[in-house]
Amino acid sequence: MNQARYLTLLTYLLILTTSGCTSSDAPISLDSVGIQAALASIEPSAIEYHMSVLSDDSLQGRAPGTPGYESAALYAQAEFQRMGLQPAGVNGTWRQDVPLRHSTVVEEESRFSVWTPVGTQNMTYDEDFYLAADPVREKAEIELAEVVFVGFGVSAPDLGYDDYTEADVDGKVVMYLNGAPSFLPSNERAYYSSGATKTSEAISRGAIGTMTFWAPDDPRLRWNVNAARSKRGAYAWLDPSGQPNRGHDQIRGSASLNQSAAEALFQGAYVSLEDAIASAQAGTPQSVLLATRVSISTTTIHSNVESWNVLAKLEGSDPKLKNEYVSYVAHADHFGVGVNFTGDSIYNGAHDNASGS
């Protein structure tokens, strides 16, 4: 799952009061008898068994709202009961309902084209680009918008780096590389590499669309795999008014680009695509108003999905601390059934996240 990685809402949640951990301010030693006993109680065979159950073909990849996901959730509930935990869901149950919206791009009704002074190039879906589903609208349009390349799309002035320093992206579409400057500390680099962080930054500066692409030497570049993964669509949880949490009215198009589309957009620019990538990888902030324009049309179909979390708790005994909680969360869902790559269309999700559940 992507880092989409997308659905942490569908979880097993185990809530423990802090008094279940300690009622003292004394530091905890990993060499203590209690800690060592707890570590010794972890049996590899038990972990292997749980992983095998949750990643079994019979669960059909545990997609949200499917019988396979329900089986996984009920398995977690049964294990919590076996351990003597108490339900922590709604009205004394083990459940917390999570209404979702599933959004999928209608590829044959969507398009992406690049305008240049010498003509318009219509890009090919899957070969040159793919689009993100819009959880808010069924139809979204961008027509002949200006494009600004903003390096990694990172604004971190406190860390001495800002691609937006001289950029005016109001009413324009921003184009940026996946990832973040390599000199950033690992935690900060992970944060600024996030698509959500980059989209939020673009929105705050008035952008109406985003386009992202990989450097040719990026080891994460697996175009065919990523394009196929996008066909599964995306989930967003719905608030009490029925609005999706991931929707952005301002962003009217979001595309992932192959090298061919990136090259088309850099036609006529005063800097080459290769030099722009090299500058970004060297840690040089940059913004370039490109000579091309872009049109994006996205048609999305929506469907409602009813799913739920499993919540359990271990109550503490300390009268002062029992109302304080430590939460442990793991997501139970995976990608379900999808494109057949190796003779098997079931995405079992043994590592992500049967191993963590």
N, C-alpha and C positions, 0 to 999 in steps of 0.2 A: 504494500500500500504506500502510497505517496505520503510522502511525508505529508493523498489527498487527501496527506493522505487522508482520504476523505471519510471517514465517519467515525469519530471517536465517541459519538453520543451513544451508540449501541454497545453498552458495556456490561461487564460484571462489576459491581461496585461493592466492595467490602469496607464497611465503616467501623473503625475501632475507636473507642474513647482513649484519650491520652493516658488515662490512668491504667489502661490495659498495657501501656508501654512502660511507664514509670511515674511515680508520684514524687520523685525527687529531682532536684536540680543538679545532682551529681553527674559528672560526665560518664558516659557509657563506654566500657572497655570491651572491645571485640574478643578479648581473651577471657572474659568472665565466664564462669561456669554455665550460667543461664544461656548466654549467647552461643557458646560452644555446643550446648545440648540442643538448642534450636537448629543450628547448622547441621548437626549430626542426624537430625530427624528427617532431613531432606533426602529422599531416596530417588536416585536416577530412574529406577524402574517405574516409580509412580508418575514421574514427570512424563516418561515415555508413553505410559498408558493413557494419561489424559490427552496428550498430543495426538495419539492415534485415534482416540474417540472423536475428538473435535475436528480432525482433518480427514475423517473417513469419507469415502465417496458417497455414502448414504446421506450425508448432510448437504451434498450438492453445492459446496463452496460457501454456505452460510450467508447468502446475500440478505440484506435487510428485508424484513417483512415476508420471508419465505418460510415454508415448513422446515427447511434445513436450519435456518437461524433459530426458529422456535425450539427445535430439538436441542440445539446447543445451549440455549438459554435454560431450558428445563433441566438439562444435565448439570449446569452450574447450580441451579436451585437445589437439586437433589444432593449435590456435594456439600453445599452450605448447610443443609439440614443435617446431613450425616455428621458434620463437624460440630453440631450443636449451636450454630449461629441462629440469630433471630431475624425475622423479616424486617426490612427497613423501608419498604415501599409505601405506596399510597394506601391509606386506610388499613394499615396493619398487614398488607399483602407483601409479596416479594417483588411486585411489579411497579414500574414507573412507565406509563405509556409515553411513547415518543412518536408523534405524528410527523411524517416526512413528505417531502415532495421530491419525486424522481424526475429529472430533466434530461432529455436526450435530443441531440441535434438531428434534424431531418436533412441529411446530406444532399439529397437531390433537389432540395428547395433552398439551399444555402450557397453562397458564392463569396469569392475573394478575388479582387482584381487590383492591378497596379497601373496607375496612369503615369505616362511619361510624355515629354514634349513630342515624341514621335509616334505615339499610339498607346493603346491600352492592352495590357497582358492579362488574360483571364487565367488564373491559377487553377490547378487540378487538385480536387480534394484527395487527401491521403498521400498524394505524391509530393505536392508542394506545401500543403498546409492542412490543418484541421482546426476546428473551432470549439470553444467551450460552450456548453449549453447555458442558456439564460434562464435562471430560476424564476425570474420576475415576469418576463414577457414571452409570448409565443412568436413574436416577430420583432426583430431589432435591426435597424439600418444605420449605416455610416456611409455617406456619399462624398467622395472626392475630398477627404480630410487630409490636411497637412500631416506630415510624419516627422517626429523628432526622435533621433537615436540618442539615448541617454545612458550609454555605457552599460553598467550593470543595473541601472535604475535604482541606485542606492543613495540615500541622503543620510549621512552620518557625520555631520560637522564636528561633533564632539570627539570623533575618532580621526579627524583630519581628512575626511573624504566626503565629497558631495557632487554627484553627477548633475544635480539640478541647479548648481550655483548660477549659471548664466542661461538657464533654459526657460523659455516661455512655451508651455505646453497647453495653455488654456484653449479649449475647443479643438485640440489636436489629438492625434493618436501617438502614444509613446511606443518605442521599440527598444528592447533591451536584451542583453545576454542573460541566460540562466546563471545562477550562482552569485557570488560576491567576491570582492577583492581578496586575494589570497593572504594578504598581510594582516587582515583582521583576526583577532583572537577567535578560537573555534566557536565559542558560544555566540558571539556577536555575528560571526560569519553565517552561522546557521539561521539566526534570526533575520538577517538582512537578505538571505537567499530565499526566504519564504515568499511564495507567490502572493499570499495575503498581505504581507508587509509591503511588497512592491505595488500592489494594486491600491492599497490604502494611500500610499505616498502619491501615486499618480492622480488619484481622485482629489486629494487635498490641493493639488495644483491645477485642477480644472480639466484634466485629460478626459476624453470621451471614449477612449479605447486603448487596449494594450496588445502588444505583439511581442512574443518572446521566442528566442532561438538559442541553439547550442553552438558553441565554438566547435569547429570541425575536429579538434583534438580532445574534446571533452569526453572522458571515459564513460560518462552517463548517457551519451548520445546513442540511443537505440530507437531510431525513428520508427521502424515498423512496429516494434513492441508498443511504443508510446501511442502511436496512431490507433492501433487496435484497442488499447486500453481505454482510449477516449470514447470508444463506441458504447461502452457500458453506461455512459452518462454519469450524472452526479446527483448526490442526495443533499438536501438541506432540511433542517428541522423547521417546523412551523411554529410561530408564536401563537398565543391565545387568539389573536385576531386573524390567524391564517396566513401571515406573511412569512416568507422564507428568510432565514437568518443570513443567508449568503448573497442576497440580492443587492445589486447596486444600480439604481435608476440611471445614474450618470454614465456608467460604462455601457455603451451600446454595441460593443463587439470586442471579443477577446480571442486572439488567434495564436497558435503555435506554428512556427515556420520552419520548413526545411531550408537547406542551404540555397536551393534554387530561388525560393521566394525572397530570402534575405538579399541575395545578389540583385534580384530585380528591383528591389526597393532602393538599393544604393546606386542605381544608374544615375549618372550625371552629378553625383555628390562630389564636393571638393576633396573628400578623403575616401580612399577605397575601403571596402568592407574588410579586407585583410588588415589594413593599417588600423582601422577602428578597433578590431578585435585585439590586435597586438597591444594597442595603447591601454585598453581595458585590462588585459592580463598583466600589464606592467604596473598597474595600480594608478593610472592617470585618469582622473575624472574628466568627463567630456560630455558635450551635448552638440549634436549636429542636426540642423534643419535640412532635411533631405530635399532633393529636387523633384521627387515623385509625390504622388498622392495615392491614397488607398480608399477603396470602397469595400465594405463588408456587409453582407446580408446573412442574418442568422435566423433560421426557423427552428423552433424548439417545441417539442411535445412534452406535456406535463402529466404525471399521474400521481395520485396520492397513495402513500404506503403507510400502513399501521404497523409499528414495531414497538419494542419495549425494552427497558433495562431491567436487570435483576439486581436488587439491592439487599444486602444482608449486613447485620451489625453484631459486634461483640461488645456488650455493655461493660463499662468499668465499675469498680466498687468504691472508688474514692469520692466522697460526697462533694468535694470542691471541684474536682476535675471531670466528673462523669459526663458533664454537658459539653466538654470540649472533645473534638473529634479529629482523628487522623484518617484520611481517605486513601484507599488503594483502588486504582482503576485500571481495567484492561478491556480492550474492545473485543467483542465476540464475533463480529461480522467479518466477512471477506468478500471477494469479488463474485462469488456465485459461479455460474456457467457462462462461458464466453467463447471467443475465437479459438479454434483448434490449432495449436502450434505444433504439438509433438504427438499427435494421435490421441490426445486427451483434452476435452473441452471443460473439464471440471477444475476450477482453481481452488485447490484444497486448503491453502493457507496454513500449512504446518508451522512455518516459521512466523508468519504474520497472520494471525497472532495466536494460534493454538499454543505455541511455546510460551507465550506470556500470559495466557488465560488460566 
